[in-house]
Amino acid sequence: MNQSSSSKTPVKAYKNHDFLNSHVARSIRVQCELLEPEQRFKRNEVNHTVVMFGSARIPNSAEAAKRLISAEKAVAESDTDENREHLRVAKALNKASIYSDHCTELSAKLTQWSLTIADPSKRMHVMSGGGPGVMEAANRGAFEAGGKSIGLGISLPFEQGINAYCSEDLGMEFHYFFVRKYWFLYMAKAIVVFPGGFGTMDELFEMLTLIQTRKTHKHVPIVLFGSEFWTKLINFETFIEWGVISPADINLFRIMDNVDEVFVYLKKEFCEHYGICPL
């Protein structure tokens, strides 16, 4: 039998998309989400981060006001159950929008301060979840202050992609929640948590657990921003009352309300625990 002179070259395994997207190659995909971001961080001299996250649903105050006016108009034109529910949500998010504004302000302050550090490898970079709402507010503050910021997005069917304020080369899209959370904590020197839903709670309590159990040995101050939200949502003293955490564990975080107070507190922590003390 004559061999064909036009024999086909088989596809190499590392170019075989069917294989790479199969369940067999899941470990390879996980490794990619661990290794590829690391290269980006090295290229951009990102070694220290302030992680800021909260609800993807909370807009800034200007946008919230527009949505409220639109919802009120809809109810006035057609007083249906659906329109009344939209109005209820619009009123709630209009109240919450102050936290988006505070997030932008704090991010800008931290970024401006960081830019005074002469050595770029020692600068703090704001890191968010990369999406809309409070996450966009964090990236926006850094952008408006003239600094780089990171956005660690997650592929979800009902959420937009990476927001426009993430720095080029530092906006990333993850498939695996656990790898994304690994990167949230790995370089974090502080975490500021704004009001949010299940995703925010998941990230907060995972970070608290890792610090409480000393799976991470570094010092990571955690600020819960917005006492009205946090004290109404969770009675942290109940954990102590029922003996399920130690009294000292309540000191793993602080509940704060003022941007300037948080800014001063974090600068002090960076200086005392990491030797980052720019003039």
HUBEL-V582512 format. One record per run of one state. SS is the DSSP state (helix for helix, strand for strand, loop for the rest). FROM is the first residue (numbers start at 1). LEN is the number of residues. Records with the same first field share a line. If there is no record, write none. Layout:
SS = FROM-LEN + FROM-LEN
This chain:
loop = 1-12 + 16-1 + 21-2 + 44-4 + 54-7 + 78-3 + 115-5 + 123-1 + 129-5 + 145-4 + 155-16 + 175-2 + 187-1 + 194-4 + 213-8 + 226-1 + 234-3 + 242-5 + 257-2 + 275-5
helix = 13-3 + 17-4 + 23-21 + 61-17 + 81-34 + 120-3 + 134-11 + 177-10 + 198-15 + 227-7 + 237-5 + 247-6 + 259-16
strand = 48-6 + 124-5 + 149-6 + 171-4 + 188-6 + 221-5 + 253-4
